[in-house]
Amino acid sequence: MKQTALALLTSAVGTIALLSGTAGASGPAPPPKDIFVVECEGLGSFTVAAPASEWGHGVAQLVAEKGHGIPVSSTITLTDVTTNTVLFSETDAKGIGQGNHNKTATTCSGTDAEVPASTFFGERGLELPEGVSPEDIIRAFTESQVVIKR
């Protein structure tokens, strides 16, 4: 179960990835980015583009407006919506909780995916957790403390 939990942690955030296109003869393709909507307390909703491979610590660029967000800590929760069962939840803090400690952070959250279990786990090459049916709906939800720069 611990191995499955670690695999889920590394792939839960931004599970609906939109890969950047490549430009001919311009070198290697840029790393993939996840595009998703977040709701930030006191600021409203934003569409963001975030690196797909930085363990949730990469800077998220605001889409269609100037600014970016620097995550300080994040909690990822996977829920079987069909049975209302939390399958996995873990918090990770940048710099062991000391990352950007002298900056004001805002709470931002969003649903990264809400898909059938067969899709969520199947795309990652993982077996279904015990008690989860292939047709159950799985929600990947992230809540983060973010330093927003505009």
Backbone hydrogen bonds, N-H to C=O, Kabsch-Sander energy under -0.5 kcal/mol:
donor,donor_aa,acceptor,acceptor_aa,energy
5,A,1,M,-2.8
6,L,2,K,-2.4
7,A,3,Q,-2.0
8,L,4,T,-2.5
9,L,5,A,-2.5
10,T,6,L,-2.1
11,S,7,A,-0.9
11,S,8,L,-0.5
12,A,8,L,-2.0
13,V,9,L,-0.6
15,T,12,A,-0.9
16,I,112,D,-0.5
17,A,15,T,-1.1
18,L,33,K,-1.2
19,L,17,A,-0.6
26,S,23,A,-1.5
33,K,18,L,-0.9
34,D,50,A,-3.1
35,I,16,I,-0.7
36,F,34,D,-0.5
36,F,48,V,-2.0
38,V,46,F,-2.9
39,E,109,S,-3.0
40,C,38,V,-0.5
40,C,44,G,-3.1
41,E,107,T,-2.6
43,L,40,C,-2.3
44,G,40,C,-2.2
46,F,38,V,-2.6
48,V,36,F,-2.9
48,V,46,F,-0.5
49,A,61,Q,-2.5
50,A,34,D,-2.6
52,A,32,P,-1.8
57,H,54,E,-2.5
60,A,69,G,-2.7
61,Q,49,A,-2.7
61,Q,59,V,-0.5
62,L,67,G,-2.4
63,V,47,T,-3.0
68,H,149,K,-2.3
69,G,60,A,-2.8
70,I,147,V,-2.9
72,V,145,Q,-3.6
73,S,145,Q,-1.2
74,S,92,D,-2.4
75,T,143,E,-2.9
76,I,90,E,-2.6
77,T,141,F,-2.8
78,L,88,F,-3.0
79,T,77,T,-0.5
79,T,139,R,-2.4
80,D,85,T,-3.4
81,V,79,T,-1.1
81,V,137,I,-2.4
82,T,137,I,-0.8
84,N,80,D,-1.2
85,T,80,D,-1.8
87,L,78,L,-2.7
87,L,85,T,-0.6
88,F,78,L,-1.5
90,E,76,I,-2.0
92,D,74,S,-2.8
94,K,72,V,-3.4
96,I,93,A,-1.1
97,G,94,K,-0.8
98,Q,95,G,-1.7
99,G,94,K,-2.2
101,H,98,Q,-1.5
103,K,100,N,-1.8
106,T,146,V,-3.1
108,C,106,T,-0.5
108,C,144,S,-2.9
109,S,39,E,-2.1
110,G,142,T,-2.2
112,D,110,G,-0.6
112,D,140,A,-2.9
113,A,140,A,-1.3
115,V,138,I,-1.8
117,A,136,D,-3.1
118,S,134,P,-2.4
119,T,116,P,-0.7
120,F,116,P,-2.6
121,F,117,A,-2.6
122,G,117,A,-0.7
122,G,118,S,-1.1
123,E,119,T,-2.4
124,R,121,F,-0.8
125,G,122,G,-1.4
126,L,121,F,-2.5
132,V,129,P,-2.0
133,S,131,G,-0.5
136,D,133,S,-1.6
138,I,115,V,-3.5
139,R,79,T,-2.8
140,A,113,A,-2.6
141,F,77,T,-2.7
141,F,139,R,-0.6
142,T,110,G,-2.6
143,E,75,T,-2.3
144,S,108,C,-3.4
145,Q,73,S,-2.5
146,V,106,T,-2.9
146,V,144,S,-0.6
147,V,70,I,-2.8
148,I,146,V,-0.7
149,K,68,H,-3.0
